[in-house]
């Protein structure tokens, strides 16, 4: 479940940028 947390962070970052 570690890759899931990383994917969410990377997914939320581009959306906020």
MIFI-245784 format. One record per atom (N, C-alpha, C, CB): residue in three letters; z, x, y. Coordinates in steps of 0.02 Angstrom, whole numbers, plus 50000, padded with zeros to 5 digits. Glycine has a CB too. Layout:
ALAZXY...
This chain:
UNK500005004249939UNK500005000050000UNK500005004450063UNK500624995250000UNK499905010850054UNK499895015250113UNK499225014850149UNK500045022550092UNK498685014750112UNK498025014250143UNK497945007750182UNK497475014850089UNK498295002750161UNK498244996150195UNK498544996750266UNK498614990550154UNK499105000050271UNK499435000850336UNK498995005150383UNK500135003950328UNK498685010050354UNK498255014550393UNK497625010850416UNK498065020850352UNK497365006650372UNK496765002850388UNK496914997950445UNK496484999150325UNK497484994850444UNK497664990050496UNK497714993650563UNK498334986450478UNK498014999450564UNK498085003250627UNK497405005350654UNK498525009650615UNK496965007250609UNK496305009350630UNK495885003350650UNK495945013350573UNK496054997650625UNK495684991550640UNK495914988450706UNK495764986350582UNK496544989450721UNK496824986650783UNK496664991250842UNK497594985650776UNK496584997650829UNK496445002450882UNK495765001250914UNK496485009650854UNK495235000850874UNK494554999650901UNK494504992850937UNK494045000150845UNK494884988150914UNK494864981450945UNK495184981551014UNK495224976250899UNK495704985651022UNK496044985951087UNK495654990351136UNK496764988651078UNK495284995151108UNK494904999651151UNK494334995851183UNK494635005951111
